[in-house]
Amino acid sequence: MKEKIVYLIHTEYHLLLSINDILQKYSDTSKFEVQVLLKQSSKSTRLKQDLDLNFLPFTYKIINFNIDLNSKLTFSEKEVLEELLENKLSVFIFFQEQDPISIILINKYVENKTKIYLYQDGLKPYVINGMKFSLGMVLYNIKQNQWIKKNGYSVKNYFSFLICKRYGYLRGIDKLFLSFPNAYTNWNNLPIEPISTKFTDSFKTIIKQVFHWDSSLLCEKEGVIFFMNQPMNDDGSFEVSVLKKLKLKYPKNLIYIKNHPLTSKVKLEKYKELDNIIIINSKIPAELFISELKNSIILSICSTATFINNEDCKFYWIDQIMEDNNVERLKRYNLINPTPHVITVKSVNDIVF
């Protein structure tokens, strides 16, 4: 009998990691039956672009949930959830612990002896254990548990609000999967397996087909400055300050700005202060763009797209540059750079080709 493996994903980053994982471990369709659940919402544009997944060794299903903790699930949402709960799985893989749908599924799957694997969701594993107390996170966790109960599902840990700021806190998790296990504080001694994602030529070909790669998005691939923004709830002035200084330092080098799918309109307006730059508005993962570059600077505040190394380029985080740094979110936790290849700089002068 085939082992059934299900991935529940929310973002393009999750999809990238899932495809890599499936190709490495579960591509033998004679042994494994793999399904990827693409979780969409009318409140978000994530995973709504045209994707080509039919040639890969798994099936996929789009599920729609518009979660509002002030309202119950709709009849159609409840039907979809009940169908998922009936699954008999060998392994359930998820990425977000603060997702109530994941929690409901895990609580049921654990009863059926399903193995539960939590896969890395960006920078969270490396910063969340060092976060300062967050009243908002605690209140959200309490409200989330109440919402789960109101919808008729069991809550396994009413006191999860006491530890919800930690990573891997949900009951039932069997293993964590991380890109940099040595940089993670394993506070509850869960087994950890490393994630290995390499953009080989064959993997790049697959990902380009999945996301319908458009080479015109990256006309110049050598000697460029490639900056990736992030949804930090800031006004973008810090980023613009850094990029202006880089423009003065390297006037002949093209600067790309790769917009995050959640980039605010405030930031987009701020970028208009910059001359002779190219802004990339695409939901294609930044990792694919990075893999195409040569002899270039890869730059961000602290984007996890830099977890993918390209040995032909130099990588920098600018979160420790203090001049004009008004990003309040950076003060909420002790930011850890878990990578061996990304340099955290304290001055624009330290950013070199």
C-alpha positions in Angstrom: 0.0 0.0 0.0 1.3 3.5 -0.9 2.2 6.0 1.8 0.0 9.1 1.6 1.8 12.4 2.1 0.0 15.7 2.3 1.5 19.2 2.3 -0.6 22.2 3.4 0.9 25.4 2.0 0.1 29.1 2.1 2.7 30.9 0.1 4.9 30.6 -3.0 7.9 30.0 -0.7 6.1 27.0 0.9 5.4 25.7 -2.6 9.1 26.0 -3.6 10.2 24.1 -0.5 7.5 21.5 -1.0 8.4 20.8 -4.6 12.1 20.4 -3.6 11.1 18.1 -0.8 8.9 15.9 -2.9 11.4 15.5 -5.7 14.1 14.5 -3.2 12.0 12.1 -1.0 8.6 11.2 -2.5 8.9 11.2 -6.3 8.4 7.5 -6.6 4.7 7.3 -7.4 4.8 3.5 -7.0 5.5 4.0 -3.3 4.0 7.4 -2.4 0.7 9.2 -3.1 1.5 12.9 -2.6 -1.0 15.7 -2.5 -0.4 19.4 -2.1 -3.1 21.6 -0.6 -2.9 25.2 -1.9 -4.7 27.3 0.8 -6.2 30.4 -0.7 -8.3 33.2 0.7 -10.2 36.1 -0.9 -8.3 38.4 1.5 -5.0 37.5 -0.1 -3.4 37.2 -3.5 -1.0 34.4 -2.5 -0.9 31.3 -4.7 -3.4 32.8 -7.2 -1.1 33.2 -10.1 -1.1 30.8 -13.0 0.9 27.7 -11.9 1.9 24.7 -13.9 1.9 21.7 -11.5 0.5 19.0 -13.6 3.8 17.6 -14.8 5.1 17.0 -11.2 4.7 13.7 -9.2 1.9 14.8 -7.0 -1.7 15.9 -7.2 -2.9 19.3 -5.9 -6.0 20.8 -4.6 -7.0 24.4 -4.0 -8.8 25.0 -0.8 -10.5 28.3 0.2 -10.8 29.5 3.7 -11.5 33.1 4.7 -10.7 32.8 8.4 -12.3 35.5 10.6 -12.0 34.7 14.3 -15.2 36.7 14.9 -17.2 34.5 12.6 -17.7 30.8 12.2 -16.7 28.7 9.2 -19.2 28.9 6.4 -21.1 25.7 5.4 -18.9 25.2 2.3 -15.7 25.7 4.3 -16.9 23.3 6.9 -17.6 20.7 4.2 -14.1 21.1 2.8 -12.6 20.8 6.3 -14.6 17.7 7.1 -13.4 16.0 3.9 -9.8 16.7 4.8 -10.3 15.4 8.3 -11.3 12.0 6.9 -7.9 11.6 5.2 -5.9 8.6 6.4 -2.3 9.8 6.1 1.2 8.6 6.7 2.7 12.1 6.9 1.1 15.6 7.2 3.5 18.5 6.5 2.6 22.0 7.4 4.4 25.4 7.7 2.3 27.7 9.9 1.6 27.0 13.6 -0.7 30.0 13.9 -3.1 28.7 11.3 -6.3 27.3 12.9 -7.0 25.0 10.0 -3.6 23.3 10.4 -4.3 23.0 14.2 -7.7 21.3 13.6 -6.2 18.9 11.1 -3.2 18.0 13.3 -5.4 17.3 16.3 -7.4 14.8 14.3 -4.4 13.3 12.4 -2.5 12.7 15.6 -5.3 10.4 16.8 -4.7 8.3 13.6 -1.0 8.0 14.3 -0.1 10.3 11.4 3.4 11.7 11.5 3.3 15.5 11.8 6.2 17.5 10.3 6.6 21.3 10.7 8.6 22.8 7.9 10.4 26.1 8.1 8.4 29.2 7.4 10.9 31.9 6.7 12.9 33.4 9.6 10.5 32.4 12.4 12.5 29.4 13.7 15.5 31.6 14.2 14.0 34.7 15.8 10.7 33.7 17.5 12.3 31.9 20.5 14.1 35.2 21.3 11.1 37.4 20.8 10.0 39.8 23.6 6.6 39.3 25.2 3.9 40.0 22.7 0.4 40.6 24.2 -1.1 40.6 20.7 0.3 37.1 20.0 -1.1 35.8 23.4 -4.5 37.3 22.8 -4.6 35.9 19.3 -3.8 32.5 20.5 -6.6 32.6 23.1 -9.1 33.8 20.6 -8.0 31.2 18.1 -8.6 28.4 20.6 -12.0 29.8 21.3 -12.8 30.0 17.6 -11.7 26.3 17.1 -14.1 25.3 19.9 -17.0 27.4 18.6 -16.7 25.6 15.3 -17.2 22.3 17.0 -13.6 21.0 17.2 -11.5 20.0 20.1 -8.8 22.2 21.7 -5.9 20.0 22.9 -4.1 22.7 24.9 -6.0 25.6 26.3 -2.8 26.9 27.8 -0.9 27.1 24.5 -0.9 30.9 24.9 1.8 30.5 27.5 4.3 29.1 25.0 2.9 30.3 21.6 5.8 32.7 21.1 8.1 29.7 20.8 8.6 27.7 17.6 7.4 24.1 17.4 5.0 24.6 20.4 2.0 22.7 19.0 1.3 19.3 20.5 1.7 16.4 18.2 4.7 17.6 16.1 7.1 14.7 15.4 9.9 16.5 13.7 11.1 19.9 12.6 12.7 20.6 9.2 15.1 23.6 9.0 17.7 25.0 6.6 20.1 25.8 9.5 19.5 23.4 12.4 22.6 24.6 14.3 21.2 28.2 14.5 18.0 27.0 16.0 17.4 26.8 19.8 15.8 23.4 20.2 13.9 24.3 23.5 11.7 21.2 23.5 14.2 18.7 22.0 12.3 17.8 18.9 14.1 15.8 16.2 15.4 18.0 13.5 16.1 17.2 9.8 18.0 19.6 7.6 16.4 21.1 4.5 18.7 21.0 1.4 17.6 23.2 -1.4 20.0 23.7 -4.3 19.2 25.4 -7.5 20.7 22.9 -9.9 20.1 23.4 -13.6 17.4 20.6 -13.5 15.7 22.1 -10.5 15.7 25.6 -12.0 14.1 24.2 -15.2 11.3 22.7 -13.1 10.7 25.8 -11.1 10.7 28.0 -14.2 8.0 25.9 -15.7 5.9 25.9 -12.5 6.0 29.7 -12.2 6.1 30.5 -15.9 9.4 32.2 -15.8 9.7 35.3 -17.9 13.4 36.1 -18.7 12.5 39.7 -19.6 12.0 40.3 -15.9 15.7 40.1 -15.4 17.3 41.6 -18.5 20.7 42.1 -16.8 22.1 39.2 -14.8 25.6 40.3 -14.0 27.1 43.1 -11.9 23.7 44.2 -10.6 22.4 45.1 -7.1 19.4 43.0 -6.4 17.3 44.3 -3.4 14.4 42.4 -1.9 11.9 44.3 0.2 9.8 42.8 3.0 6.5 43.6 4.7 7.9 45.3 7.9 5.0 47.8 8.4 7.6 50.6 7.8 7.4 53.4 5.3 10.3 52.3 3.1 12.5 55.4 3.9 15.3 53.2 5.4 15.5 51.1 2.3 15.5 54.2 0.1 18.3 55.8 2.2 20.5 52.7 1.7 19.8 52.3 -2.0 20.5 56.0 -2.6 23.9 55.6 -1.0 24.6 52.5 -3.1 23.6 54.4 -6.2 26.2 57.0 -5.4 28.8 54.3 -4.6 28.0 52.3 -7.8 26.5 54.7 -10.3 27.1 52.4 -13.3 25.5 49.3 -11.7 21.8 48.6 -12.2 19.6 48.3 -9.1 16.7 45.9 -9.1 14.0 46.0 -6.4 12.1 42.8 -6.1 8.8 43.5 -4.5 7.4 41.1 -1.9 3.8 40.1 -2.7 2.7 42.0 0.4 4.6 45.2 -0.4 2.6 48.2 0.8 1.5 51.1 -1.4 3.4 53.4 1.0 6.7 51.7 0.0 5.8 51.7 -3.6 5.3 55.5 -3.5 8.6 55.9 -1.6 10.6 54.1 -4.3 9.6 56.9 -6.7 12.4 59.0 -5.1 14.9 56.6 -6.7 16.2 57.2 -10.2 17.2 54.6 -12.8 16.1 51.5 -11.0 14.0 48.6 -12.1 11.1 47.4 -9.9 10.1 43.8 -10.4 6.4 43.2 -9.6 6.2 39.4 -9.8 5.0 36.6 -7.6 7.8 34.3 -8.9 9.9 33.5 -5.8 12.9 35.7 -5.4 15.1 32.6 -5.0 14.7 31.9 -8.7 15.9 35.4 -9.6 18.9 35.0 -7.3 19.8 31.7 -8.9 20.1 33.5 -12.3 22.5 36.2 -11.2 26.3 36.4 -11.5 28.9 38.7 -9.8 26.1 40.6 -8.2 25.1 41.9 -4.8 22.1 40.3 -3.2 20.6 42.7 -0.6 17.8 42.8 1.9 16.9 43.8 5.4 16.7 40.2 6.5 14.8 38.3 3.8 14.8 34.5 4.0 15.1 34.4 0.2 18.8 34.8 0.9 18.8 31.3 2.5 19.4 30.1 -1.0 23.1 30.5 -1.8 24.5 31.5 -5.1 28.3 31.2 -4.9 28.7 33.6 -7.8 27.2 36.5 -5.8 27.7 38.3 -2.4 24.8 38.4 0.1 24.2 41.1 2.7 21.6 41.9 5.4 21.3 45.6 6.3 19.2 45.3 9.5 22.2 46.4 11.6 22.7 49.6 9.7 21.6 52.2 12.2 21.6 55.4 10.2 18.0 56.3 9.1 16.8 52.9 10.4 13.2 53.4 11.5 12.0 49.8 11.1 10.3 49.3 14.5 9.7 45.6 13.9 13.4 44.9 14.2 13.3 45.9 17.9 10.8 43.2 18.8 13.3 40.3 18.7 17.0 39.5 18.6 17.5 39.0 14.9 19.8 36.0 14.2 21.5 35.5 10.9 21.6 31.7 10.6 23.4 31.5 7.3 27.1 31.0 6.7 27.1 33.0 3.4 25.1 36.2 4.3 27.1 39.1 5.8 25.3 41.4 8.2 26.7 44.8 7.7 26.6 48.0 9.8 27.5 50.4 7.1 26.8 50.8 3.4 30.6 51.0 2.9 30.8 47.3 3.8 28.7 46.4 0.9 31.0 45.5 -2.0 31.0 43.4 -5.1 
